[in-house]
Amino acid sequence: MQSPLFSNTEQQSQERYVVQNPQLLRVALTGHDDVLARKGAMVAYQGLIDFDGEYRTDNQRRARANTGEGLDLMRCSGQGTVYFANLAQYIHVVDVDQEGMTVDSSYVLALDSTLHTEVIAVDSQYGISGSGKYQLNISGRGKVALMTSGQPLMMQVTPEKYVNADADAIVAWSSSLRVQMQAQTHSSQVRRRRGTTGEGWELSFLGQGFALVQPSEVMPPQNAEIGQGLGAQFGVGQHGAHAQNQNNAWN
């Protein structure tokens, strides 16, 4: 049998995390450090690998129930190679250090089990109940594999140059940054989008660090289950979770 497909062979590397291709992640397990991955994200593996549901503490369960933010993970352990993907999204490996990283959990594909996660709140400047945004803070030392819809833009934030990003397009940022959610609108009702521009809630970043933005304001469905259609998880804007889940159904 012959085909150009045979050029898509395994990437040979000594690294633990390898982007096999832009939409496929390869993780090597040596029997010492486990990897935590999004449930159902395994597409192939080689070797002796065990997959178990990851235990969540009472605090993590309460945070997920109260905010909707958190990670549904499986623990992968053993010796061998595991391949992860999710809806053919683009994959990016980030080294987390003492600075830490804040991310929407919808964009996390896999991470080292040694890292610590905690749900935090980003408040609205108007103090409107329900208009803020919850995120996941990741701290410690280790690697995180993020997903984006399309190739992203990494924006540097400095004390002299702050960055604003659409709340539905922001993926992650340095935990050291000061962040505020705001609606730039001339309407007396700040819940409305910005006039007739279609723009609405945005996050403002100040300090020293980075902000990662994807070229899309709509995430593919993260929790789609086989046989149950497409259950979408989006952001907080006009195309976000609240609007989409209340007003539309995907068939």
HELIX and SHEET records of a PDB file:
HELIX    1   1 PRO A    4  SER A    7  5                                   4    
HELIX    2   2 ASP A   58  THR A   67  1                                  10    
HELIX    3   3 SER A  105  TYR A  107  5                                   3    
HELIX    4   4 ALA A  241  ASN A  247  1                                   7    
SHEET    1   A 7 TYR A  17  ASN A  21  0                                        
SHEET    2   A 7 LEU A  24  THR A  30 -1                                        
SHEET    3   A 7 LEU A  73  PHE A  84 -1                                        
SHEET    4   A 7 VAL A  35  ARG A  38 -1                                        
SHEET    5   A 7 VAL A 108  ASP A 112 -1                                        
SHEET    6   A 7 GLY A 142  THR A 148 -1                                        
SHEET    7   A 7 TYR A  90  VAL A  96 -1                                        
SHEET    1   B 4 TYR A  17  ASN A  21  0                                        
SHEET    2   B 4 LEU A  24  THR A  30 -1                                        
SHEET    3   B 4 LEU A  73  PHE A  84 -1                                        
SHEET    4   B 4 MET A  42  GLY A  53 -1                                        
SHEET    1   C 6 HIS A 116  VAL A 122  0                                        
SHEET    2   C 6 LYS A 133  SER A 139 -1                                        
SHEET    3   C 6 MET A 101  VAL A 103 -1                                        
SHEET    4   C 6 ILE A 170  SER A 174 -1                                        
SHEET    5   C 6 GLY A 209  VAL A 213 -1                                        
SHEET    6   C 6 LEU A 153  VAL A 157 -1                                        
SHEET    1   D 3 VAL A 163  ASP A 166  0                                        
SHEET    2   D 3 TRP A 201  LEU A 206 -1                                        
SHEET    3   D 3 ARG A 178  ALA A 183 -1                                        
END                                                                             
